[in-house]
């Protein structure tokens, strides 16, 4: 191999290494929290203006059905049949449990026979009273004898009424042997099974039926937050109608697809917590929400006339945040700012220390110091210089790649 070939290869290798070095230097200048610095004293500056920001607040909440109805038997007896399974969706009037009807069927048959007997006796006594009345009018029988017939008729009518009442009660008790659902909903658990002796005084209900067509979501907010929502005045109904729709974050972190509406506010503030209970109603067409579940109510609101600044424009020193504010002579002032706890991960909401019209440095802040004089450029100029530098690097224009 000739010496010339070795020199050419050595030169090519050196050039590649040099380009790689310049690429790493340029990349290092462009990366990091401070952003790419485009010149010795050129820094991107942004003029602040008032803006609005859509925010959300979350409140822990409990989900309840419109009604959670305890199902209790109205007669005592042994369960002989479970008509549905736990967790089933049922309709109003659908059979849930069957209690042994033997004794209640016997009482029903006896009451039915008593009614028939009372009716037959009434017919007999009615005919007797009519005959006695005719004889009394003809002065054949005494007043006492006729009055006795009238009393017997009244007694027979009372006996029939009593028999019919007993029959109605026996019929009702027989009907109670089939425990039905009082409303549409979803069945809970069964603490009692076939063969268990149950009755109206049992400690636990047979089950619970939860109405889940619509669901109530209960949550609380502070008195101050409530006043912010209702200070516009008007009746409670008007205030509720003006409240924005709310969303629901389920326990797995996902957002429920349907929006809810606040429909009730407690009239009493809890003295121990300073909070007020509120209720929102959510549609539950897919039966996703279950009574007793936990969730977060997501309450949207808009913050007006605020100042948003990029988080990259700030420095944090001892839990305080600072920015560099551009002065009229192009020097910069290290200024403390107060920000809200709410942020979107990219911007801070300024609550103090800045005002609309102020100009702050938004890149390279880690390399600056108080009182330093800079050449301010816009974000657009910064991006144009950055793209030009990248293009020069790709084209091999080393002399201009860093300008």
C-alpha positions in Angstrom: 0.0 0.0 0.0 1.4 3.4 -1.0 2.0 6.2 1.4 -0.4 8.4 -0.5 -3.3 5.9 0.0 -2.6 5.8 3.7 -2.6 9.6 4.0 -5.9 9.8 2.1 -7.5 7.3 4.4 -6.1 9.0 7.4 -7.5 12.4 6.2 -10.9 10.8 5.6 -11.0 9.3 9.0 -10.0 12.5 10.6 -12.7 14.4 8.7 -15.4 11.9 9.8 -14.3 12.1 13.4 -14.3 15.9 13.1 -17.9 15.9 11.8 -19.0 13.5 14.5 -17.5 15.8 17.1 -19.2 18.9 15.7 -22.5 17.0 15.6 -22.2 16.0 19.2 -21.3 19.6 20.2 -24.2 21.0 18.3 -26.6 18.5 19.7 -25.3 19.2 23.2 -25.9 22.9 22.6 -29.5 22.2 21.4 -30.4 19.7 24.1 -31.1 20.0 27.8 -33.6 22.0 29.8 -32.2 25.4 28.8 -32.8 24.8 25.1 -30.4 25.7 22.2 -28.5 29.0 22.6 -28.2 30.6 19.2 -25.4 33.0 19.8 -23.2 34.4 22.5 -25.9 36.7 23.8 -29.0 35.9 21.9 -31.9 34.4 23.9 -35.5 33.8 23.0 -37.9 36.2 24.8 -41.7 36.0 25.1 -44.1 38.8 25.8 -46.7 37.9 28.3 -50.4 38.4 27.7 -53.6 37.6 29.7 -55.1 34.3 28.7 -57.7 31.8 29.9 -57.2 28.2 30.9 -59.6 25.3 31.1 -59.0 23.4 34.3 -60.6 20.6 36.2 -61.0 19.8 39.9 -61.7 16.3 41.2 -63.8 15.4 44.2 -63.9 11.9 45.7 -67.4 10.5 45.2 -69.7 7.6 46.0 -72.0 6.0 43.5 -75.6 5.1 44.6 -78.6 3.8 42.8 -81.7 6.0 42.6 -83.0 3.5 45.1 -81.3 0.7 47.0 -84.3 -1.3 48.2 -83.9 -4.0 50.8 -86.0 -7.0 50.0 -87.6 -8.4 53.2 -90.2 -11.2 53.4 -93.7 -10.2 54.7 -94.4 -13.7 55.9 -92.4 -16.3 57.7 -91.4 -19.7 56.2 -88.8 -21.7 54.6 -87.3 -20.7 51.2 -88.2 -23.3 48.7 -86.9 -21.7 45.5 -84.5 -19.0 44.3 -86.0 -17.6 41.1 -83.0 -15.4 40.0 -79.3 -15.4 40.5 -77.1 -12.9 42.3 -76.3 -9.9 40.1 -79.2 -10.5 37.8 -81.0 -7.6 36.1 -84.7 -7.8 37.0 -88.0 -6.0 36.2 -90.6 -4.7 38.5 -92.9 -7.5 39.7 -90.5 -10.3 38.7 -90.4 -13.2 41.1 -87.2 -13.4 43.3 -87.9 -16.0 46.0 -90.5 -18.6 46.8 -91.4 -19.2 50.4 -93.2 -22.5 51.4 -96.9 -21.6 50.8 -98.5 -24.8 52.4 -99.8 -23.2 55.6 -100.8 -20.0 53.8 -102.7 -21.9 51.1 -104.6 -23.8 53.9 -105.5 -20.5 55.6 -106.6 -19.1 52.2 -108.9 -22.1 51.5 -110.4 -21.8 55.0 -111.0 -18.1 54.6 -112.6 -18.7 51.2 -114.9 -21.3 52.7 -115.9 -19.0 55.5 -116.9 -16.3 53.0 -119.1 -18.8 51.2 -120.7 -19.9 54.5 -121.3 -16.3 55.6 -122.9 -15.5 52.3 -125.3 -18.4 52.6 -126.2 -17.5 56.1 -126.8 -13.9 55.0 -129.2 -15.0 52.3 -131.1 -17.1 54.9 -131.3 -14.3 57.4 -132.3 -11.8 54.7 -135.3 -14.0 53.7 -136.2 -14.4 57.4 -136.1 -10.7 58.0 -138.3 -10.0 55.0 -140.9 -12.6 56.2 -140.8 -11.2 59.7 -141.4 -7.7 58.4 -144.5 -8.8 56.6 -145.9 -10.5 59.7 -145.0 -7.6 61.8 -146.9 -5.2 59.5 -150.0 -7.5 59.9 -149.6 -7.4 63.7 -149.1 -11.1 63.8 -145.7 -11.0 65.6 -144.4 -8.7 68.2 -142.0 -5.8 67.8 -139.4 -7.7 69.8 -139.6 -10.7 67.4 -139.2 -8.5 64.4 -136.4 -6.6 65.9 -134.6 -9.8 66.6 -134.8 -10.7 62.9 -133.4 -7.3 62.0 -130.5 -7.8 64.4 -129.8 -11.2 63.0 -129.6 -9.7 59.6 -127.1 -7.0 60.7 -125.1 -9.7 62.5 -125.0 -11.8 59.3 -123.8 -8.9 57.2 -121.1 -8.2 59.8 -120.0 -11.9 59.8 -119.8 -11.7 56.0 -117.6 -8.6 56.1 -115.4 -10.2 58.7 -115.0 -13.4 56.6 -114.2 -11.3 53.5 -111.5 -9.4 55.5 -110.0 -12.7 56.7 -110.1 -13.9 53.1 -108.3 -10.8 51.8 -105.6 -11.2 54.5 -105.2 -14.9 53.7 -105.0 -14.2 50.0 -102.5 -11.5 50.5 -100.3 -13.7 52.7 -100.4 -16.4 50.1 -99.3 -13.9 47.5 -96.5 -12.8 49.8 -95.0 -16.3 49.6 -93.7 -15.2 46.2 -91.3 -12.4 46.9 -91.2 -10.0 43.9 -89.0 -7.1 42.9 -90.5 -3.7 43.7 -88.7 -2.0 40.9 -86.4 -2.4 37.9 -82.8 -2.9 39.0 -79.9 -5.2 39.8 -80.0 -7.9 42.4 -77.4 -7.9 45.2 -76.1 -10.9 47.1 -78.2 -13.7 48.8 -77.4 -14.2 52.5 -80.1 -16.9 52.6 -80.5 -20.0 50.4 -83.0 -22.7 49.8 -84.1 -24.3 53.1 -83.3 -21.2 55.2 -86.1 -20.0 57.6 -86.8 -16.4 57.0 -89.3 -13.8 58.2 -90.1 -10.1 58.6 -87.9 -9.8 61.7 -84.8 -11.4 60.2 -81.6 -9.5 60.8 -80.6 -9.3 57.2 -82.7 -8.7 54.1 -83.2 -11.4 51.5 -81.3 -9.2 49.1 -81.1 -5.7 47.7 -82.4 -4.3 44.4 -80.6 -1.3 43.1 -82.2 0.9 40.5 -79.4 1.6 38.0 -81.2 3.2 35.0 -79.8 6.5 36.4 -77.2 6.7 39.2 -76.7 9.3 41.9 -73.1 10.3 42.6 -72.5 12.0 45.9 -69.5 14.3 46.6 -68.6 17.3 48.7 -66.9 20.6 48.1 -65.9 23.5 50.4 -68.1 26.4 51.2 -65.8 28.7 49.3 -65.9 26.6 46.2 -69.7 26.5 46.4 -70.0 30.2 46.8 -67.8 30.7 43.6 -70.4 28.6 41.7 -73.5 30.2 43.1 -72.6 33.9 43.8 -74.4 34.9 40.6 -77.6 34.7 42.5 -81.1 33.5 41.5 -83.1 30.6 42.9 -81.5 27.3 43.7 -83.1 25.7 40.6 -81.6 28.5 38.4 -78.2 28.1 40.0 -78.2 24.3 39.4 -79.2 24.8 35.8 -76.2 27.1 35.3 -73.7 24.7 36.7 -71.6 23.0 34.1 -71.9 19.3 33.2 -69.5 17.1 35.2 -67.6 14.0 34.2 -66.8 10.8 36.2 -63.4 9.2 36.6 -63.9 5.5 37.4 -61.9 3.6 40.0 -59.6 2.2 37.2 -58.7 5.7 36.1 -60.8 5.7 32.9 -63.3 8.4 32.2 -67.0 7.5 32.1 -68.4 8.1 28.6 -71.6 9.9 29.8 -71.7 13.4 31.4 -73.6 14.1 34.5 -75.6 17.0 35.9 -75.6 18.4 39.4 -79.2 18.2 40.6 -79.1 18.8 44.4 -77.1 20.7 46.9 -77.4 20.2 50.7 -78.8 23.2 52.5 -76.6 22.5 55.6 -72.8 23.0 55.7 -71.0 20.4 57.8 -69.5 22.3 60.7 -66.7 19.8 61.3 -65.3 19.9 57.8 -66.7 23.1 56.3 -68.0 21.2 53.3 -71.3 20.9 51.7 -72.7 17.7 50.2 -73.7 17.7 46.5 -75.4 15.2 44.2 -75.0 14.6 40.5 -77.0 12.3 38.3 -75.5 10.2 35.5 -77.2 8.0 32.9 -76.3 4.3 33.2 -77.6 2.8 30.0 -74.8 0.3 29.7 -75.1 -0.8 33.4 -71.4 0.1 34.0 -72.0 2.0 37.2 -72.8 -0.1 40.3 -74.3 1.1 43.5 -71.7 1.4 46.3 -68.8 2.0 43.8 -66.2 4.7 44.3 -65.2 7.3 41.7 -64.0 10.9 41.2 -66.3 13.7 40.0 -64.4 15.8 37.5 -65.6 19.4 37.7 -64.5 21.7 34.7 -64.0 25.4 35.1 -62.3 28.2 33.2 -59.7 30.5 34.7 -59.8 33.9 33.0 -57.3 36.8 32.8 -54.3 34.6 33.9 -50.7 34.5 32.7 -49.2 31.2 31.4 -45.5 30.8 31.3 -43.4 27.8 30.0 -42.1 25.7 32.8 -38.7 25.7 30.9 -38.5 29.5 31.5 -38.3 29.0 35.3 -35.6 28.2 37.8 -36.4 26.6 41.2 -34.4 27.7 44.2 -35.3 26.5 47.6 -38.9 25.7 46.6 -39.3 29.1 45.0 -39.6 29.7 41.3 -37.8 32.5 39.4 -37.8 33.9 35.9 -35.6 36.4 34.1 -37.5 39.5 33.1 -36.2 41.6 30.3 -35.6 45.3 31.2 -35.8 48.3 28.9 -32.0 48.4 28.5 -32.0 44.7 27.5 -30.6 43.6 30.9 -32.4 40.9 32.7 -33.7 40.8 36.3 -34.0 37.6 38.3 -37.6 37.8 39.5 -39.5 35.5 41.9 -43.0 34.4 40.7 -45.8 32.7 42.4 -47.6 29.9 40.5 -50.7 27.9 41.0 -50.5 24.2 42.1 -52.5 23.5 38.9 -50.5 22.9 35.8 -50.6 20.9 32.6 -47.0 19.6 32.8 -45.8 22.2 30.3 -46.9 25.6 31.6 -47.3 27.3 35.0 -50.3 29.5 35.9 -48.7 32.7 37.4 -50.6 34.1 40.4 -48.1 36.8 41.3 -44.8 38.5 40.3 -45.6 39.1 36.6 -48.1 41.2 34.7 -49.3 41.3 31.1 -46.7 43.0 28.9 -43.7 41.8 30.8 -41.0 40.0 28.7 -39.3 36.9 30.0 -36.5 34.8 28.7 -37.8 31.3 27.8 -34.6 29.5 26.8 -31.2 29.1 28.2 -32.2 30.4 31.6 -29.7 28.0 33.4 -26.8 29.9 31.8 -28.0 33.4 32.7 -27.3 35.6 35.7 -29.0 38.6 37.2 -28.2 41.9 35.5 -26.7 40.3 32.4 -27.3 42.1 29.1 -28.7 40.0 26.2 -29.9 40.3 22.7 -33.5 39.3 22.7 -35.0 37.4 19.8 -38.4 35.9 19.2 -39.3 32.3 19.3 -39.7 32.3 15.5 -36.2 33.7 15.0 -34.8 31.1 17.4 -36.5 28.3 15.5 -35.3 29.7 12.1 -31.7 29.9 13.4 -31.9 26.4 14.8 -33.1 25.0 11.5 -30.4 26.9 9.6 -27.7 25.5 11.9 -29.0 22.0 11.4 -29.0 22.4 7.6 -25.4 23.8 7.7 -24.4 20.8 9.8 -25.9 18.4 7.3 -24.3 20.3 4.3 -20.9 20.3 6.0 -20.7 24.1 6.4 -18.7 23.9 9.6 -17.8 27.6 9.6 -21.5 28.6 9.7 -23.0 25.7 11.7 -22.3 27.5 15.0 -23.3 31.0 14.0 
